[in-house]
Amino acid sequence: MSTSLRAHKAGEVLAALGDYQVTTGAELAATVKVSERTIYRYIRQLRAAGAPILSEAGMGYQLKRERSKREVAQP
């Protein structure tokens, strides 16, 4: 998968979390059409870029409201 496609897919994960609801890795994987393992990688990349993504074992992921998606996407 090309770097730009991976970045696009990571952006899709961020968009899927944009409603600030708790979402499982399986739900994100189905939405973005990648494996759950790939979702874990994207979550790690997004966090490294500053995305305020919360997680809780057995529950899922949630985008924290502190920063907007637009702020995270800006370099």
C-alpha positions as CSV (number, residue, x, y, z in Angstrom):
1,M,0.0,0.0,0.0
2,S,1.4,3.4,-0.9
3,T,2.2,6.0,1.7
4,S,-0.5,8.4,0.4
5,L,-3.1,5.6,0.5
6,R,-2.1,4.7,4.1
7,A,-2.4,8.4,5.0
8,H,-5.8,8.6,3.4
9,K,-7.0,5.5,5.3
10,A,-5.6,6.9,8.6
11,G,-7.7,10.0,7.8
12,E,-10.7,7.8,7.3
13,V,-10.1,6.4,10.8
14,L,-10.0,9.9,12.2
15,A,-13.2,10.8,10.4
16,A,-14.9,7.7,11.7
17,L,-14.0,8.8,15.2
18,G,-15.3,12.3,14.6
19,D,-18.6,11.8,16.3
20,Y,-16.8,11.4,19.6
21,Q,-18.5,8.1,20.3
22,V,-16.7,5.0,21.5
23,T,-16.0,2.8,18.5
24,T,-14.4,-0.6,18.5
25,G,-11.4,-1.6,16.4
26,A,-13.6,-4.1,14.6
27,E,-16.1,-1.4,13.7
28,L,-13.4,0.9,12.5
29,A,-11.8,-1.9,10.5
30,A,-15.2,-2.6,8.8
31,T,-15.7,1.1,8.1
32,V,-12.3,1.6,6.6
33,K,-12.1,-1.8,5.0
34,V,-8.8,-2.9,6.6
35,S,-7.8,-5.4,9.3
36,E,-8.1,-4.7,13.0
37,R,-4.3,-4.9,13.2
38,T,-4.0,-2.2,10.6
39,I,-6.4,-0.1,12.7
40,Y,-4.1,-0.4,15.6
41,R,-1.2,0.9,13.5
42,Y,-3.3,3.8,12.2
43,I,-4.3,4.7,15.8
44,R,-0.6,4.6,16.8
45,Q,0.3,6.9,13.8
46,L,-2.5,9.3,14.5
47,R,-1.6,9.6,18.2
48,A,2.0,10.2,17.2
49,A,0.8,13.1,15.0
50,G,-1.1,14.5,18.0
51,A,-4.6,13.2,17.6
52,P,-6.2,13.0,21.1
53,I,-7.5,9.4,20.8
54,L,-8.5,7.7,24.0
55,S,-8.8,3.9,24.3
56,E,-10.0,1.5,26.9
57,A,-9.4,-2.3,26.7
58,G,-12.6,-4.1,25.8
59,M,-14.4,-0.9,25.0
60,G,-12.8,0.8,21.9
61,Y,-11.5,4.2,20.8
62,Q,-12.9,7.7,21.2
63,L,-11.7,11.0,19.9
64,K,-11.2,13.4,22.8
65,R,-12.9,16.8,22.3
66,E,-9.8,18.9,23.2
67,R,-8.7,19.5,19.6
68,S,-10.6,19.4,16.4
69,K,-9.9,17.1,13.5
70,R,-8.9,20.1,11.5
71,E,-6.3,21.1,14.1
72,V,-4.8,17.6,14.1
73,A,-4.6,17.5,10.3
74,Q,-2.7,20.8,10.0
75,P,1.1,20.5,10.0
